[in-house]
Amino acid sequence: MTEDDIATASGLPVYTWRRRHGADFRARVPVLNPGERLRLYDAAQATAYIKGARIPASQAGGAAHPDDLLSDKEAGAVLGIDATTVRAYATTGYLPAGTERHGRTWWTRRSIAARRDSADQRHHNPGRQPGDPRNRAPRHRHDPRVTEVAALLLLGQVNTAEIAERYQVGQRTAQRLLAAARARPES
């Protein structure tokens, strides 16, 4: 249960419940998901607190139930992937869409375990693999104009304006051609 659910069960608006009972409740009932923005509490413990009865021991530490709802972080931990990947998989249909509760999406432990144990292990094989031809560096392209500019340099002094005029290129391209020709080893 969330604090909103507990306040509703108490018959109070959530702000009034937090002001009157929130601190005492948090001191007596442990949160199930520490560090998460949306705090969740054991329903049996929260109900006992509301009724004023003795608070039972938490069942959260017990065995995982297949119908437990997992957040994107928890589902990612089960699958061994990042939470953003879990959300992306749900968007693309690789995972079920999940259940919307309290403004967040939740997945059942059963559906996440089924994805983890399935034959299609997309999440275990990310990115390009070794030997993929797309991994090769791009081939160096040789510009034939560099050879011509190098020959012009051997004949005499040539500047970027003449190169720009001769090849109908901009000043920056002419500068690059001249620099590449000067960097070439003399043959």
SVG drawing of the C-alpha trace seen along z (x, -y; Angstrom):
<svg xmlns="http://www.w3.org/2000/svg" viewBox="-13 -34 74 55">
<polyline fill="none" stroke="black" stroke-width="0.4" points="0.0,0.0 1.1,-3.6 0.5,-6.4 -2.4,-7.6 -4.0,-4.1 -3.5,-4.2 -4.9,-7.7 -8.0,-6.7 -8.5,-3.5 -8.2,-5.8 -10.9,-8.1 -8.7,-11.1 -7.2,-13.3 -3.6,-12.3 -2.3,-15.7 -4.2,-15.5 -3.1,-11.9 0.5,-12.7 0.3,-15.7 -1.5,-13.7 -0.3,-10.2 2.5,-10.0 5.6,-10.3 4.2,-7.8 3.3,-5.4 6.7,-5.6 8.4,-5.0 6.3,-1.8 5.9,-0.3 9.0,0.3 9.0,-0.7 9.2,2.2 11.3,0.4 13.8,-1.9 15.4,-4.4 12.5,-4.5 10.5,-7.7 7.1,-6.0 7.2,-4.3 5.3,-1.0 4.2,0.6 3.0,4.1 -0.8,4.2 -1.3,6.4 0.9,4.1 -0.8,0.9 -4.2,2.3 -3.2,3.4 -1.9,-0.2 -5.1,-1.7 -7.2,0.5 -4.9,-0.1 -4.1,3.6 -0.7,5.2 1.5,4.9 2.4,8.3 5.8,9.3 6.4,8.4 5.9,11.1 8.1,9.2 11.3,11.0 9.7,14.3 9.7,16.2 9.0,14.2 5.5,14.6 4.9,14.8 2.3,12.1 4.5,9.6 4.7,6.3 8.1,5.1 9.2,1.6 11.4,0.9 14.5,1.0 13.6,4.3 12.7,5.8 16.0,4.6 17.8,6.3 16.1,9.6 16.9,9.4 20.4,7.9 19.6,4.8 19.1,1.1 15.7,-0.3 15.5,-2.4 15.9,0.7 13.0,2.3 10.8,-0.6 12.0,-0.5 11.2,3.2 7.7,2.6 7.2,-0.1 8.4,2.1 6.4,5.2 9.4,7.3 8.0,7.1 4.3,6.9 3.0,3.3 2.7,3.8 0.2,2.4 -0.3,-1.3 -0.6,-2.0 0.2,-5.1 1.5,-6.9 4.1,-4.2 4.3,-1.0 4.7,2.3 5.4,5.8 4.6,9.1 7.5,11.2 6.0,14.0 6.2,12.1 9.8,10.9 10.9,14.4 9.3,15.7 11.3,13.2 14.5,14.0 14.0,17.8 12.9,17.6 15.0,18.6 15.1,15.1 17.7,13.5 17.9,10.1 19.1,8.5 22.1,10.8 23.5,9.9 23.6,6.1 25.2,4.1 27.4,5.3 29.3,8.5 33.1,9.0 33.6,9.7 30.6,7.6 31.7,5.8 30.1,2.6 32.8,2.4 35.5,1.7 36.9,-1.8 36.0,-3.8 38.4,-3.5 40.6,-6.4 39.5,-8.2 42.2,-9.7 41.4,-13.0 43.1,-13.2 43.3,-17.0 45.9,-16.6 48.3,-15.0 47.7,-17.8 48.2,-20.5 51.5,-18.7 52.7,-18.8 51.8,-22.5 53.8,-23.1 56.9,-21.5 56.6,-23.8 56.4,-26.9 54.6,-28.8 50.8,-28.3 48.3,-29.9 44.8,-29.0 43.1,-31.6 44.6,-30.0 43.5,-26.5 40.0,-27.8 39.7,-29.4 41.2,-26.3 38.9,-23.7 35.9,-25.9 35.9,-25.3 35.7,-27.4 38.6,-28.9 38.4,-26.3 38.5,-23.4 41.4,-25.0 43.3,-25.4 42.7,-21.7 43.9,-20.6 47.1,-22.7 47.7,-21.4 47.3,-17.8 49.6,-18.4 52.3,-19.9 51.9,-16.9 52.5,-14.4 55.9,-12.8 57.8,-13.8 58.1,-11.0"/>
</svg>
